[in-house]
Amino acid sequence: MVKTERALTTDELNTIRKYAQGLRSRPKDIFALLHDLELSEDKIRHLRVVLSKLLHRYIELVESGDCGHWDPHAELEVVEAKAALEQE
C-alpha cells in the first residue's frame, strides 16, 4: 500500500501553534512534535530540507553584511536548527 501525503488538519496546525507559542524557537522540539503527529517520513524529510534551505539562506544573508554584522552561528535558533538537522 502506498502512503499518500496529506495536508495538516486544523487541529494539528493549532497543536503546533500552541506548542510553538511557548518556545522562542526550538527546531529540535518542533521535529519531535512532527513525529508525534505521525506525519510520514517523506513529509518530515521534506520539512528538514526546507529548514536546511532556510537556514542556509539566513546565514548567507547575515554573512553578506547587508543586514548589519553579527555572528549568526552563535544564535540559539541557528545552533538548535543545526542540531535538529543532524538528528536522525
DACORCOR-V795323 format. One record per residue. N is the residue number from 1. PHI is phi in whole degrees, 0 to 359 (999 if undefined). PSI is psi as a letter, one per 40 degrees, with the letter a starting at -180 (none if undefined). OMEGA is omega in degrees with one decimal (none if undefined). Layout:
N:PHI:PSI:OMEGA
N:PHI:PSI:OMEGA
This chain:
1:999:h:-180.0
2:271:h:178.0
3:274:h:-178.9
4:264:i:176.9
5:285:i:176.6
6:223:i:175.5
7:285:i:175.6
8:291:i:176.6
9:282:i:177.2
10:301:d:178.5
11:298:d:178.8
12:295:d:177.8
13:297:d:177.6
14:296:d:176.9
15:297:d:178.7
16:297:d:179.7
17:300:d:-179.2
18:298:d:-180.0
19:297:d:-176.4
20:287:d:-179.3
21:298:d:179.9
22:278:e:-177.7
23:246:i:173.6
24:291:d:173.4
25:183:h:-178.2
26:228:g:-177.3
27:305:d:-178.0
28:296:d:176.9
29:289:d:177.9
30:297:d:177.9
31:296:d:176.8
32:297:d:177.6
33:297:d:179.1
34:300:d:176.6
35:295:d:179.7
36:297:d:178.5
37:283:e:177.6
38:61:f:173.1
39:287:i:-179.6
40:293:i:178.0
41:300:d:177.7
42:298:d:-180.0
43:294:d:178.7
44:295:d:177.3
45:300:d:177.5
46:299:d:179.4
47:296:d:176.1
48:296:d:178.2
49:297:d:180.0
50:297:d:178.1
51:299:d:179.3
52:299:d:179.2
53:295:d:179.4
54:296:d:178.3
55:298:d:179.4
56:299:d:-179.3
57:295:d:179.0
58:297:d:-179.6
59:297:d:178.3
60:300:d:179.5
61:296:d:-179.3
62:297:d:-177.8
63:290:e:177.6
64:289:d:-178.6
65:85:e:-179.0
66:293:e:-176.6
67:245:e:-174.6
68:111:a:-177.0
69:227:h:172.8
70:203:i:-178.1
71:264:h:-178.4
72:294:d:-178.0
73:291:e:179.8
74:268:e:-179.3
75:287:h:-178.5
76:306:d:-177.6
77:296:d:178.8
78:291:d:179.6
79:300:d:-178.0
80:289:d:177.1
81:296:d:177.6
82:298:d:179.2
83:297:d:179.3
84:297:d:-179.3
85:289:d:178.9
86:280:e:-179.7
87:286:i:174.8
88:261:none:none
